[in-house]
Amino acid sequence: MGYVTDKVFVNGIEMEYLKFGRGQSNLVILPGLSVRSVIPHAAAIVKQYDIFTDEYTVYLFDRRINIPPVYSISDMAKDTVQVMKKLDICDVSLFGTSQGGMIAMAAALEYPELVRKLVLVSTTIHAAENRCSVIKKWITFAENKDREGLLLNIAEDVYSKEFFIRYREAFCALAKTVTDDELERFIIIAKGIEGFDIRDEVHKIKCPVLIASDDKDCIFDAAAAAEMRQYFAANKKTETKIYSGFGHALYDTAPDFTELMYNFLKK
């Protein structure tokens, strides 16, 4: 299966995206916080989500390239929707992981007419002070320009212990290539999570929602996942799945996750 990577320019926003698949339905992937864009890994992403390619046209959007000095989750959602509209993408299933899940929820609240379904993985509706401690730790590493410390801590916090041990040296090697500009960008995007709280607005989301979490998530813990389930309970079209032992990155490591999402979207 082939794919296309390109850039969109709209209203001063410059954003990269990945596109693959040939289906009539639209699936939009919003990845989580990262030091470097995942779009250069397009071939691996296409392979991971190949189950969708016959029935969906799949888009993955990175954060805008020319980010402002302060960049909130709400701003990220508005920018992403502007790009979607520029590309004539509508009636979408939005799949967001971690910070991407926050962006997906913000988009669903602000532009409900665009969102058909939501898939929310390893995320939170409330970035409470105690839930931001891991991300604040990452920001400190970035501010100190400790590239290896940053990459190793992200890997250890996001992935399972077995995965981290297996790929530890690869993360060390990657750290050596991280630039000062990438660290500054990471800091701004990471700080955008601070203050995110949509508990009073969740009831406005009426579309079908799939919530997936892991009870060993080191970033948004079991309490954050339970809070999400509590606030989405009024939406009778909400489904939940709790994993164990796959960590924050269950979307990459749980072997049945893509099938779970596919079946939910097909209903």
C-alpha positions in Angstrom: 0.0 0.0 0.0 1.4 3.4 -1.0 1.2 6.6 0.9 1.6 10.3 0.5 3.3 12.9 2.8 2.7 16.5 2.2 2.2 20.0 3.8 -0.8 22.2 4.1 -0.7 26.0 4.3 -3.9 27.7 5.5 -4.4 31.0 7.5 -0.7 31.1 8.4 -0.6 27.5 9.6 1.9 25.1 8.1 1.3 21.5 8.9 2.6 18.1 7.7 0.4 15.1 7.1 0.4 11.5 6.0 -2.3 10.1 3.8 -3.0 6.4 2.9 -5.8 4.1 2.1 -8.5 4.2 -0.6 -11.8 3.9 1.3 -14.8 6.3 1.3 -14.8 6.8 5.1 -12.3 9.2 6.7 -10.1 8.2 9.7 -7.9 10.9 11.2 -5.0 9.9 13.6 -3.7 12.5 16.1 -0.5 11.1 17.7 0.7 12.0 21.2 3.5 14.2 22.4 6.9 13.4 20.9 10.3 15.0 20.5 10.3 14.4 16.7 7.5 14.0 14.2 6.3 10.4 13.5 5.7 11.2 9.9 9.2 10.0 8.7 8.0 6.6 10.0 5.2 6.6 7.5 5.9 3.1 6.1 5.7 1.5 9.6 2.5 3.5 10.4 0.8 2.3 7.1 1.7 -1.3 7.9 0.4 -1.0 11.5 -3.0 0.3 10.3 -3.3 -1.7 7.0 -6.6 -3.2 8.2 -8.2 0.1 7.5 -6.9 0.8 4.0 -9.7 -0.8 1.9 -12.5 1.0 3.7 -10.9 4.2 4.9 -8.8 7.0 3.7 -6.5 7.6 6.6 -4.8 10.9 7.5 -2.2 11.5 10.3 -1.6 15.1 11.3 1.4 16.3 13.1 1.4 19.5 15.2 1.8 22.6 13.0 5.4 23.4 12.0 5.4 27.1 12.8 4.1 26.8 16.4 3.5 30.0 18.4 5.3 30.6 21.7 2.3 29.4 23.7 0.3 26.6 22.2 -2.7 25.2 24.1 -4.7 22.0 23.4 -7.6 24.2 22.2 -5.3 25.9 19.7 -3.9 22.6 18.5 -7.5 21.4 17.8 -8.5 24.6 16.0 -5.4 24.4 13.8 -6.0 20.7 13.0 -9.6 21.3 12.0 -8.6 24.2 9.8 -6.2 21.9 7.9 -8.9 19.2 7.7 -11.3 21.7 6.2 -8.7 22.9 3.7 -8.4 19.3 2.6 -12.2 18.9 2.4 -12.1 16.2 5.1 -15.4 15.8 6.9 -17.5 13.2 8.8 -14.4 11.8 10.3 -13.6 9.2 12.9 -11.0 10.8 15.1 -8.3 8.6 16.8 -6.2 10.3 19.4 -3.5 8.9 21.6 -2.3 10.7 24.8 -2.1 14.5 23.9 -3.7 13.6 20.6 -6.7 12.3 22.5 -7.0 15.7 24.2 -6.9 17.4 20.9 -9.5 15.0 19.5 -11.9 15.7 22.4 -11.4 19.5 22.0 -12.1 19.2 18.3 -15.3 17.1 19.0 -16.5 19.8 21.4 -15.8 22.7 19.2 -16.7 21.2 15.8 -19.2 18.3 16.6 -20.5 18.4 13.0 -17.2 17.1 11.8 -16.7 14.2 14.1 -18.5 10.9 13.5 -16.8 8.8 16.1 -14.0 9.2 18.7 -11.3 6.7 19.7 -9.5 7.9 22.8 -6.4 6.0 24.0 -4.1 6.6 27.0 -5.4 10.1 27.6 -7.3 12.2 30.1 -10.1 14.8 30.4 -8.3 16.6 33.2 -4.6 17.4 33.3 -4.5 17.7 37.0 -1.3 18.9 38.7 -0.5 15.4 39.9 -1.1 14.0 36.5 1.4 16.3 34.8 4.4 15.4 37.0 5.9 13.0 34.4 5.5 15.5 31.6 7.0 18.3 33.8 10.0 16.0 34.3 10.4 15.6 30.6 10.2 19.4 30.1 13.0 19.8 32.7 15.2 17.4 30.8 14.5 19.4 27.6 15.2 22.7 29.2 18.5 21.4 30.5 19.2 20.0 27.0 19.7 16.6 28.4 18.8 14.7 25.3 19.7 11.2 26.5 17.9 11.7 29.8 14.8 13.0 27.9 14.6 10.2 25.4 15.3 7.5 27.9 12.7 8.8 30.4 10.1 9.1 27.7 10.8 5.6 26.5 10.7 4.1 30.0 7.5 6.0 30.9 5.7 5.3 27.7 6.6 1.7 26.9 6.6 -1.6 28.9 9.7 -2.6 30.8 10.5 -5.3 28.3 10.2 -3.0 25.3 12.4 -0.3 27.0 15.1 -2.8 27.8 15.1 -4.2 24.3 15.4 -0.8 22.5 17.3 1.2 25.1 20.4 1.6 23.0 18.4 2.7 20.0 16.9 5.5 22.1 20.4 6.5 23.2 21.5 6.7 19.6 18.4 8.7 18.6 19.1 11.2 21.4 22.4 12.2 19.8 20.5 13.5 16.7 18.0 15.7 18.6 18.5 19.4 17.8 18.1 22.5 20.0 15.1 23.6 17.9 13.4 20.2 18.4 13.9 20.6 22.2 12.4 24.1 22.1 9.5 22.8 20.1 8.9 19.9 22.4 8.8 22.2 25.5 6.2 24.5 23.9 3.9 21.6 22.8 4.4 19.7 26.2 3.4 22.9 28.1 0.2 23.0 26.1 -1.2 20.2 28.2 -1.1 22.3 31.4 -4.5 23.4 32.5 -6.4 21.1 30.2 -9.8 20.4 31.8 -13.0 19.5 30.0 -14.9 17.8 32.8 -17.7 20.3 32.6 -18.0 19.9 28.9 -17.7 16.1 28.3 -21.5 15.7 28.4 -21.7 17.7 25.1 -19.9 14.9 23.2 -22.8 12.8 21.8 -21.0 10.7 19.1 -19.9 7.1 19.8 -16.7 6.9 21.8 -14.2 4.1 22.4 -11.9 4.6 25.5 -8.9 2.4 25.9 -6.4 2.5 28.8 -3.9 0.4 30.6 -3.8 -0.1 34.3 0.0 0.1 34.2 0.1 3.5 32.5 2.8 5.6 34.1 1.6 8.9 32.7 -2.2 9.0 33.0 -2.9 6.4 35.6 -5.8 4.2 36.5 -7.5 7.0 38.3 -7.4 9.2 35.2 -8.9 6.4 33.2 -11.6 5.8 35.8 -12.5 9.5 35.7 -12.9 9.4 32.0 -15.2 6.5 32.2 -17.2 8.2 34.9 -17.7 11.4 32.9 -18.5 9.6 29.6 -20.9 7.2 31.3 -23.9 9.5 30.4 -23.1 8.9 26.7 -24.6 5.4 26.2 -22.6 5.0 23.0 -19.4 4.8 24.9 -17.4 1.6 25.0 -14.3 0.9 27.2 -11.4 -1.5 27.2 -8.9 -1.8 30.0 -5.5 -3.4 29.2 -2.9 -4.6 31.7 0.9 -4.6 31.2 1.2 -2.8 27.9 1.8 0.6 29.3 0.9 4.0 28.0 1.8 3.0 24.4 -0.8 0.2 24.3 -1.8 1.5 20.9 1.6 0.3 19.6 2.1 -2.8 21.8 -1.3 -4.4 22.5 -1.6 -7.0 19.7 -5.4 -6.7 19.4 -5.8 -2.9 19.6 -6.1 -2.2 15.9 -8.7 -4.9 15.5 -10.6 -3.5 18.5 -10.6 0.0 17.0 -11.6 -1.4 13.5 -14.6 -3.3 14.9 -15.7 -0.3 16.9 -15.6 2.0 13.9 -17.4 -0.6 11.7 -20.4 -0.7 14.0 
